[in-house]
Amino acid sequence: MSARELITEHLDLWTGAVTKKASSGRGSNGKVKLTGVKKLRELILELALSGKLVEAEESDERAHQLLLRIESEKARLAAEKIIKKPKKLEAASGDEPYQIPSHWCWVRLGQVTNYGVTDKVEPNQVADNTWVLELEDIEKESSRLLNKVRYTERQFKSSKNRFKRGDVLYGKLRPYLDKVLVADEPGVCTTEIIPIRGYLGLLPEFLRLALKSPNFKRYANDSTHGMNLPRLGTDKARLAMIPLAPEQEQHRIVQKVDELMALCDRLEQQTSDQLEAHETLVDTLLGTLTQSENATELADNWARLAAHFDTLFTTEQSIDKLKQTILQLAVMGRLVEQDAGDEPACELLNRIAEEKNRLVAARKLKRQKPLTEIGEEDKPFELPSGWHWARFGDVCAIKGELVRPENFPDLRQVAPDCIEKGTGRITENRTVKESGVKGPNSRFFAGQIIYSKIRPSLSKAALVDFDGLCSADMYPIDAFIDSRFLLMEILSEIFLQQVRVAENRIKMPKLNQESLRGFVSAIPPLAEQHRIVQKVDELMALCDQLKERLNQASETRYQLAEAVVEGALN
C-alpha cells in the first residue's frame, strides 16, 4: 500500500480522531486538536526516515560512499583552515534506534553537520533590514514561520547567532524542540536557536525532516539538561544518531514528504471547516431556544432541534454548549413549568430581607449599603409568573475572613486552578499543607459557594460540602436561596455577561464586591428552585453520559489510527 493510499483509505480515522484542546491554534478549530492528522504527519516522517516512503534506485550512490566524501571534505576544509579540525566522534554502530535500508547508514549529527559552531553578531553589526528570528516566530509542531521581523522592528542589545540562507535553524530549548526550519535568506536569531549547516551531500530539507522525526524528538527530550529552561546541550546533540540516505534519494524523499504534508494540510483545513460549520449550526439552533418568546415557541424550537440531535451533538464542545443552554433556560424559567400554588418569589425575598436584618442586629452579618432599584433597562428578559428580579446582594452574603494558612494545615485548600471552568466541579483534592500556600487565605465552610473574582477565572465557582481555605482571590458566599440554584445563576451566560461588563469598568482584573452585589438575578419561587435543580441534574447527567460515549468512540478511533500506524511501520 502506497503512502497516498494509506491516507485516502483511512480518511475517517485521520479526520475523526480529535481531542479537546485548551488553547487555540491552526487546524484545531480553536477548541479541538486533530490528533488523527497529527498522527498521520508523524507516520509520514517515520516512513520517510525509515526508507519506506520512496523506492530506491540502483543508480544512486550508497550512503556509505556519501559519508566518505563528507569526511574527505571535512579534512580538506580543516587543512585549509576554513573550519577547525572536528572532534572525532564514536562511530554510529551497535546502538541503532531502528532498522534502515542496507544502502543507508547511521551517522552522528556532529559527523555530517557543523552543529555547535556558531557565528556571533552584535547589534552594531546588523543592518536595519536584517531578519531577526525568535522562537515565538515559529509555530510548534508544524514549524511554519508565523512572522518575519526586521531589525528596525525588533532591536536587541545582546549577542545573536548569525545564519546564512540554507542553514537549518533548530530550537534547542524545551518545550520548543519541534521548531525547525530552513532559512530562505540570511539573518540573525536568538542564541536558543542553533543554525546548522550540513556538509556536502546532506540536503538542508532532509536534515530538517531528521530533526523533526519522532525518534530525534525522543532523543532530544531525554537529553535536555537544566531545571528552569531545559535545553539540548551541544555535546549531546552532536552524538545524536540520524539516518543518512543517498543524496538523490534525499531529494525524492523531501519531494514526497512535501506532497503528503500538503495533502495533510488540505485534510486538516477541510476537517476544521466542517467543525466550524457544525459549531455555527449548533450555536444557531441552541440560540433559538434561549430566544424563544414563550413556552409554545420553545416547544417548537426544541422539537426542531431534537429531530437532529444525533447529528448536532457529536463533539465534546457541542455538548458543553448544550449544557450552557440548559443552564440559561433554567435561570430564565423556561426549563420547568410554573406552579400557581408556589409561594411567589417576592414573598421569599421579603423573608430574606427580614432574616438579613436579624443577622445584622445579632452582629452575625455586616450591614451593607442599600442596593439601587432595578430599572427596566437592567432586565435582560421577561420573567415568568411568580418570579421576581433581585440584586445578587439581596439573596446572598459575600464573606471573606482572611486567616494564616499555617494555622490550618490539614484543612482542604481550593484555588481557582482547582475548579473546572463553567461546571462547578472541583478537580483537585489537596490540603493546605500540600498546596504550599504562604499568603493569607479566606476561610470557608460547608454549604457555601466559593467564587473566583480574578480574571480569567470568572466562570469558576463551586458549592462545597467541606470546611477549608480558599485563595484570597475567591469569595466565600452564603446563599439565602437554594445554594445549587444560585450556583447555576453564577455559571449561567446571563451572569457572565454582567461580569464582562463589570470587568471592563475597572482597571484591576478583579471583580470587586460592590460590582458583584449589584448584579441582576432572576429569582423563582423556592419550590420551583428545587424543581429546576432536580431537572438540571437529570439533564446534565444525560449530557455527561453522551460525552462519555463520544470520548470512548474518539479513543477507539485514535487506537485504530495507532494500529494503522504500527502496521505501516512494520
N, C-alpha and C positions, 0 to 999 in steps of 0.2 A: 504493500500500500504506500503510495507517494505521500509526501507531507501535505500536499494540497487536498488529496482525498481524505487524509486523516482529519483535516479541518472540516471539510464540507460534509462528510458522512456523520459527524458527531456535533453538528451545529447546535442541537438542542442542549447538549451538555455544556458546551463552551459559553453559550449565552444564558443558560438557565441557572448556572451556579453563581449565586450572588450572596453577599453577606452585608450586614449593616455596617455603615461607616460613620464615625463621629464627625469627621471633618469633610469638607467638600473638596472636589478636585476633578480634573478632566476624566471623562469616562466613568464617573461614579454616580452620575445623576445627582451629585451633591450629597446624597444620603446613603447610597449603597456602593459597594465595591464589586466590580465584575470579576470575581475570583476565578471563574472559568476561563475567561480570556487571559487573565494574568497567568494561569497555569499553562495555557497554550503557548504564551510567549516564552515561558521558561522551558517548555518542551522543545520549541524551535531552537533555542540556544543550545540546549543539551544535545540535540541531534546534530546541530552544526559542529559543535566542538567534540563530537564523538566520531565524526567522519561518516555519518549516516544520512546526511541531507542531500549530498550530490554524489554523482558517480565519479570514481577515479578514472583517469586516462593514462594509458601506458606511456604516452609521450612526456608526461610530467616528470620533472626532476624529483627524485626522492628527497624527503625532508632531511635525511642524514647528510646528503650532499649539500643541501642549502645550509645546514648548520656548519659544515666545514668551511663553506665560503664566508659565512658570518665570522667565524673565528679568524680566518685569514685577513678579512677586512679590519677587524679589531686590532690585530697585530700590526697591520700597516699603519693605521691611524695612530697607534701608540708610538711606533717607531718614528713617525713624522712629527710626534709631539702635538698632534691635533687633539688627542684625548690622553688622559692619564692611563697608565697601564692598569687594566681592570684586575680586581682581586680574583683569584682563582676560586671558583665555586665547586662544591661537591657535585659529581655527575648526577644527573636526574635518572636514577635507575634504582630498582629494588622496592620503591615505595610509591609506584604509580597509582594515582587516585582511581582510575578505571581503565578499561581496555580501549585502545585506539587502533586504527588500521596499521598493518605492518609497514606501510610506506610512510607513515607519520613517525614522529618521535617526541618524547617528553623532554622539555628543556626548563631550566631555571629562568625566571623572569630577568634576573641580572645577567644571564648569558647572552640574551638576544636584544636587550634594551640598555639604555643608559640610566635606568632608574636610580634616583638619588643624586644625580649630577644636575644641579640647578644653577641658573644664571640669575643672580640677584640684581635688582634695579631699585634706585632711589627715586623719590618724587621729582627731584630736579633734573632727572634724565629722561623724563616722559613727555612726549608731545601731547598737545591738547586733544587731538582726535584719537589717541591710543585707546584701544579696548581694555577696560578694567573689569575682570571677571571675579565674581564672588560666588560662594557655594549656593547662595539663595537664588542665583540666576538660572540654576539647573534644576529641572523637575526630577524628583526622586522616581526611581523605577524606570520611567521612560527615557530619562537623560535628555529630554528636549531642552533646548536653550529657550528660556522664557523671556529673557531681556538682555539686550546688548547695550552696555552703558559705556560712555566715553569719559576720559579723564576730566573734561570740563564739567561733567555732571557728578562725578564721583572722585573727588580729590582725596588723597591719602597722605599720611605722614610717615608711615613705617615702610620697611623694605617689602618688595613684592618679588614673585618669581616671573621671569620673562619667558615667553614661549613663542615658537615660530608656527607658521602655517603648516598643518600636517602633524603637529605634535598631538599626542593623546593626553588629555587633561583628566586626571584622576583625583577624586576627593578622598583623602586618606583618613578623614575624621568620621568616627561613628557618631550618629547613625546615617552618615552620608556616603557609605562605601559603595553605593549603587549609582553614583553620579559620575558618569564617564562620557566624554565627548571628544570628537576630533576637531581641532581648531581650524576654522576656514580662513583665518587671517592672523597675523601676529598680534600680540598683546601682552598684558601682564595680569597676574592673578594672585589671590591670597596664597600665603605660604602653606595653607591647608590643602591646596590643590597642587599636585605634582605633575609637571609637564614630563611626558615620557616619549623618548624617540627610539624607535626600533632600528636595528641595523639593517643593511640591505636585504631585501627579500622578505621582510616582515611588514605586511601591509598595516598601516595605522588602523584601518577599519576592522581588520581581522583581530588585531591586538585589542581593540575596544570590545569586541564580542567576547574575547577570552576573559577580560577583566569584569565583564558583566555576567559571566556564566555562573550558574548556581554553585558549581564546585569552587570557583575562585572566591565567591562571596562567603562561602562557609569558611574557607581558609582564612580570609581577611578578618572575619568576625571572631574566629578562635584565636587570632594572633594579635589583636589590639592590646595596647597597654595604656595605663593611666586611669585615674579614678574620675576626675571631673570631666575631662574631654578625651575619652579614649580614642587613640589613633593607631593606624598601622605603621609600625616602625620600619625604617629603611632596610635594615638587615633582614628582617622577617619577609618583607616584600620581595627583596632580591632572591630569596630562597624559594619563593612560591613556584610551584610547577604549573606550566601551561602546555597544552599540546601545540606542536608546530606541524602545520600541513605544508605540502609543496606550494610554491609561490602561485602557480597557475590555478591550483585548486582553491587557494585562499580567495582569489578573485571570484571564482564561481560560487563559493560559499557566501561571500559578502553579498553578491547579487541576489542569490536565492533568499537569504535572510531578509534583505530589504523588501523583496517581493512579498514574502509571507507576513512580515510585520505590517506592511501596507494593508494586507488583507485583514489582519487583526484590527487595525485602526478602523477599517470600514465596519467590521463586526461590532466593535466597541461603540461606534457612533450610532449605528442602527439600533443597537440594544438600548443605548442611552436615550435616543429619540423616542423609542417605544415606551420606555419607563416614564419619560417626561410627559408624553401624551396621555398615558394612563393616569399619572398623577393629576393632570389638569382635569380629566374626566371625573376622577374621584372627588376632587375639590368642588367641582361644579355641582355634582349630584348631591353631595353632602350639604353644600351651601343652600340647596333648595329646602332642606329640612329645617335648618335654623331660620330661614327667611319666611317660612310658612306663616300666613296671617292668622289662621285658625285651625282647629282640630281637623276639620274636613280636608283642608288643603294639605295639612301634614300627612294625613292618612293616604291621600292620593300620591303625594310625593314619595312616601315610604314604599307604597306598592310598586311604583315605577322603579325604585332603587332595588327592592327585594327581588324583582324579576331578573336582575343582572348580578345578583350577589356573588355568584361563583366566579364571574369574570372580573368583577370590580376589586374584590378583596383578596388579591393574590400575592401581595407583598406585605412585609412586616410594617412598612411605612403606611400603607393604606389602612391597615388595622389600627395603627396608632391614631390615625386621623379619625377613624370611626369612633374610637374611644373618646377623643376630644369632643366629637359631635354629640356623643351620648351625654357627656358632662354638660355641654352647652344646653342641650334640650332639658336636662334635669333642672338646671338652675333658672331656666326660663319658664318652668311649669308646663312643659309640653310632653313630659315622659309618662306621667300617671294622671289619671282622671282626678278632678277636684270632687270633694265630698261636701255637700251643703251642710252636713251635720258637724263638720270640723269647726272648732273654735277659730275665729278669724285671727290672722297674724297681728292685727293692730292691738288686740287684747293681750296677746303674748308679749308684744313689745312694751305695753304698759306695765305688765308684771315684771319684766326685766328691768325697766327703769326704777320701779319701786325696790327691787332686790339690790340694785346697784347703790341706791340712796342709803339703804340699810347698812350695806357693807362699808360705805364711806363713813357713816355715823359711828360704826363699830371700829373704825380705823383699820379695816382689813383691805381697803381699796383707796387709792389716792383719788381726790376729786379732780376731774378733768375739765378743761374749758368746754363750754357748750358748743355743740356742732351746728353748723349752718343748716337752714332749711333746705330741703331738696327741691330744686326748681324743675320745671317741665323739661328744660334743656339738658338736665342731668340724667334723665330717664332713657336708657337705651332701647327699651321695648315696652309693649303694653302688658300689664300684669294680668294674670288670671284672677278669677273671682276668689276672694278670701286672702289674697297675698297683699303685702304692703312693702313700700320702699323704706329702707333704713340706711343710715351711715354704718360703715363697718364697726366703728367705735361704739355704736349703740348696742351691738349684740355680742360684744366680747370685751375682754380687758387685756391689754398688752402689758406683759410683765417684763422684768429684767433685773434680777438680783445677781449682781456680779460677785463671784467668790474666787478664792485662790484654789486652783486645781489640786495642788499638793495636799490639801486637806481632805480630798475625796478620791483617793487613788483607785478604789475598787468600784466606783460608780461607772455606768456606761457614759461614753463621750461621743457626741454626734457633731459633725461639722457638715457644711454644705456638700462636700465631696462624698459623704456617706449616704446621700439621698438621691434616688433616681429622679431625673428631671421629668416633671409632669405627671408622675404616677403616685407620689406619696409613699413609695416603697423605700425602706432603709436597707441598704445593700451591704453594710459592714457592721460587724459586732465587735466593738473594742472597748476596753476600759480606759479611764483617764490615764492610768499609768502606761498602758500600751500605746496610747496615742502620742505620748511625749509632749503634750501641750504645756506651755510655761506661763503664758499671759492669763489674765482674768477670763473666766468663762461664766456664762449665765446658768443659774440653777433652774432645772425644770422638773416637773412632777408628772406621774402617770395621769393620763386623761387630758393633758394639754396638747396643743398643736405647736410645733416649733417651725418657724418660717424664716427662710433666708432673706435678709434685707439687702444683700450685696449683689450688684451686677457682676457677672452674667447669670447668677443663680437664682433669679427672682421667681422662677417657677418650681422651686424646691421647697416643699413643706411636707410634714409628716405628723400623724396623730400617734403619740407614743403611749405605750402601756407599761412604762417603767420609769423610775426616777433616774436622773442623770444630770450631766452638764453638757451644754452646747456652746459652740463658738460664740464669741461676743458679737459676731455678725449675724446672729439669729435672734428672733423674738420668740420667747415662750408666750403662748396666748391661751387664756381661759375663755371657753365658749359658754354663752348663756342660752344657746340654742343647741340642737343636735350637733355634736362635735364633728361627726362624719359628714353631715351636710355642709357645715362651714368649711371643712377641708375641700369639699367639691367646689364650693364657691371660689376658694383661693386658687384652685388648679384650673378653673374654667377660663376660656378665652375672654369672656366679658371682664373678668377681674384683671387678666393680664393686659388687656387694652388700657385699663386705667393705670396700671403700673408703668406702661410705656410712656403714657402722657406725663405722669408724675416725675419719672426719671429724666425727662427732657427739660424739666423746670429747675432742676437742681444741679449744682456744679459737681458735687461729690457723687460717685457711682453707688450710693446707698440710699435706700428708701427710709425716710425718717418717720417717726411715729405719727406726727401731725398729718402727713400725707396719707399714711395708711389708714388712720382712723376716719379720714374724710371720704374714703371710697364708698361708692353707692352699691348696696346689696339688695337683691330681691328676696324677701323673706316669706316663705309659705307658712301655713298653719303647722303647728308642731306635729300633729298626726300625719300630715302629708309629708313632712320632712322624713319621718320614719319610713313611709311607703316609698319615697323617692330613693332613699339609701338602699332599701331592700332590692328595688328594681335595678338600680345601677350595679349593685354587687352581682346580681344574676347575669346582667348583660356583659359586664367586664369579665366574668368567669368564662362566658362563651367566647369572648374575644381572645382570651388567653389560650383556650383550647384550640381555637382556629390558628393562632400564631404558632403554637407548639407543633401542630400538624405541618404547617408551612415550613418551619425550621427543620423538621425531620426530613421533609421532601427535599429541601435545599441541601441538607447534609448528605442525603443519598446521591443527589446529582454530583456533589463535589467528590464523593468517594468513587463514583463511576468515572469521573474525569481523571482522578488519580490512577484508577485501574487502567484506563486507556493510555495514560502517560507511561505507566510501568510497562505495559505491553509493547508500546512503541520503542522504548529504550532497550528492551530485552529481545 
